[in-house]
Each structure stands twice: as C-alpha cells, then as structure tokens.
Amino acid sequence: MSKNNYKQKNMAVPIEKHNTAAWANIEKKKPESGVPIPSEIQVENAKEYADSNQK
C-alpha cells in the first residue's frame, strides 16, 4: 500500500508570512529562552490593528 507523502513534502512550506508581524522588528531577545521582544512602536501598531478589527 502506498503512503500519502503530500504532508511530508510540504512540511517546509510556511503557512503564514511573518514579515509584517508585531515581532518582525525585533529589538532584543531574552537571553535564556530566545523569545523575541518587539520594539514599543511595533507593540502599539499591533494593539491598534487588533482594536480596529474587533466586532
């Protein structure tokens, strides 16, 4: 029986583009965990975007 290899072949294809995400403009990273910390301007932009898209 043949396996469906579609998922394995397409695992490397990203689902989303993160170029415009709030954390795309990384100001610094936490030393131990490597979590990116965005600049304050990017955080404000993300909040404005989220607030404007609420129903």
Secondary structure, DSSP 8 states (H G I E B T S, - for coil): -----HHHHTTTS-SS--TTSTTSSEEEE-TTT--EEE-HHHHHHHHHHHHHT--
